[in-house]
Amino acid sequence: RLWVTVLPIVGITFPAAVQAVLWYRYRLPFGAMLAVLGLLFGEWVNRYFNFWGWTYFPVNFVFPSQFVPGALVLDVILMLGNSMQLTAVIGGLAYGLLFYPGNWPVIAPLHVPVEYNGMVMTLAD
């Protein structure tokens, strides 16, 4: 249950590094989105080959976390504010706060009641 708190903190370092390099060298404000889409592609390849390819585990139960809304906000704040400090403070806060709502559309279908061996539980348990 640490993915809500640990993963946004750990997951912001790679997009922030790519965003800083692309902004400093080329003034391109889409570094975070580029990094997140690369990470998302790698995660889907990992999920498909390791979970479905080896064990036939349902892929919809092992989806990768969605960082796209947070990366979009990071890039928009950098583009509009034109400041790395503003992006670090406001964008970093928004990145962490948008993590759970960004994942909720994928998690919501798994919170339905299911009866298993006489006990009622959700698929998320």
Secondary structure, DSSP 8 states (H G I E B T S, - for coil): --TTTHHHHHHTHHHHHHHHHHHHHH--S-HHHHHHHHHHHHHHHHIIIIIIHHH---GGGS-----HHHHHHHHHHHHHH--HHHIIIIIHHHHHHTHHHHHHHHHGGG-SEEEETTEEEETT-
